[in-house]
Amino acid sequence: MLKIDDTDEKLIRMLSEDSRKSYKEIADKLGLSIITVRKRLQKLVDEEIIKKFTIILNPELFKNKIISLVTIHPAAHRQNEIIETIAKLEEVEEAHLMTGGCGLSMKVHVNSLIELNKFIEKVRGIQGVISVESCIVLRKVKG
């Protein structure tokens, strides 16, 4: 496995802020040649340290204008089934199994409060879901 040094960490941080940065921009900021940046980036991709390059849409300009953080508490004996079911739900952008009593946390995109309510009811109906909590995102402050 590739050992990540400080330069790789800086490269990753720069790309996570804006994956459209050119090799030249990155090279200038890191004090490296364009070829060196290209080789380092290719190694990070080849070693699957970087799995994919993606975009983040502004949900206010598209459908799914409401973002909610939804946490469910699964029964231990049904946890894997619940995770598989949640992973298939189109409203779920991200899902994370958390430590301690935090359960399964999801980032959910819907068009309206009515749709959010329907989503929550759907999740409550999954066998083994003990409880559901939701918080609506008012504004993004970072990321």
Secondary structure, DSSP 4 states (H G I P E B T S, - for coil): -PPP-HHHHHHHHHHHH-TT--HHHHHHHHT--HHHHHHHHHHHHHTTSS--------GGGSS--EEEEEEEEE-GGGHHHHHHHHHT-TTEEEEEE-SGGG-EEEEEEESSHHHHHHHHHHHHTSTTEEEEEEEE-------
